[in-house]
Amino acid sequence: MRILLIEDDTVLGAAVRDQIASDGQSVDWVTRLDAAGDALCGAAYDLILLDLMLPDGRGIGFLRSLRGRGDVTPVIILTALDQVSDRIAGLNAGADDYLVKPFDLAELSARVGSVARRYTGNPNPIITHGPITIDLAARSIRKDGKPVPLTAREWALFETLLSRPGQLLSKAQLEEKLYAFDAEVESNTIEVHVSRLRKKLGSAVIETQRGMGYRLGNP
């Protein structure tokens, strides 16, 4: 997934960014609402992590504006405002979830995964794909009952294809989902990850359409 983090606290922002990256996701971090608007104009995000108190305005107004123009990108609010009325206001404005600071980073990862599953149509965290069993919540895979260890990037790539069964995704689309704006991406990075996934999960688990892209196959 590609995630937009809107947070002006540099210590918390860096911790959240590093946590999301360690999960194998791409994250673009901005500290102001005007920069967030620019980022949304330039890229398609799968999730937004939104602080409510930003230097140039309130996150609630930003969220209402987002929903008002028909943007349904899922949003998780991250804020120190812990009153029930604040939570209700955030949810009524269109937020999908709400985390009060300080929060555990592992819980953040779990909330991100839960919201993502709801939006991709896989609310059940356990998916079976041929001989492969995928636990989306635990971020684990078994093939023929045996655990298969994946790196964070391998997991992110496989999860992206799994969430779009039958859909052909170009190399550029996969790079956009897996890497932030400022990440250095080698020209053969996607090919390397695809090759490793095939070795671990089966040669047919990912199909290649030459010159076009990749899609989930039948292992």
C-alpha positions, 0 to 999 in steps of 0.5 A: 500500500501507499500511505500518506502520513500527515503529522507535524510532530517530527519524533512521532512522524519519524516513528510512524514512518519507520513502522510503516516502512518496516511493514513493507508499505510505502509512506509519504510524510508531510507536516502541513495540510497544504503539502497534503493537498499537493501530495493527493493531487500527485499520487493515488493513496490507499490510506491516509494517517491524519493528525487533527492539529496541524500548523496550518489548520484542523485535520477535521476540516481537511477530512470533511473537504476530502469527503465532500469532493467524493474522495473515499480514501480510508482515513485513520485519525492520529491525535492527542484529543481523547474526549469522546466528543472528539472521536465522534466528530472525527468519525462523523467527518468520515474517518474510518478509525481513530487512535489516541496518542500515545499509541503502540506502533504495533497497534497502528500496524494492526489498525492499518491492516484492518482498514485496508482489508475492509476496503479491498473486500477481504474482511476475513484475515485468512485467505486460501489461494490454492495450496497457499494459506495467507493470514493477512492479520499476522502477515504470514503465509503457509504453503502445504501447511508449512510456513514460508518466510517472506521479507517485508517487500516480498509480502507487500508485493504479494499482498498488493497482487492478492488484493487485486485478483485478475487485475494486471498491474504494471511495474510502475504501478507496483513501484508506486505502491511499494516505494515513497517519492524519495526512495531509490528504486533499482530498475530491476527491483520488482523483477527481483521480488517477483523471482523470489516469490516464485521460488518460495510460493511456486512458479505460477503464483505470479503471471507475467504479461511481457511488456504489460505487467504482473497479475496473481496466478494460480499456484 
